[in-house]
């Protein structure tokens, strides 16, 4: 099975929502600013619950915030 990873559009969405800071997003979803930084850099994949909370903050479908990328989709 190929390596898979979760990518996101959090940074882009923050800026399109009144230039929301990482701290503001962190407070809205109940995590630290460091967690938001790690997600934006692709170093951390959120739990399903956190992913839904983030999508709700942006009033966006989960698929617009996060995507699942696989090197080999046939696996």
PyMOL commands that set and color helices and strands:
alter all, ss='L'
color gray80, all
select helices_A, chain A and resi 10-16+22-29+33-40+48-57+62-65
alter helices_A, ss='H'
color red, helices_A
select strands_A, chain A and resi 4-8+66-70
alter strands_A, ss='S'
color yellow, strands_A
deselect
rebuild
show_as cartoon
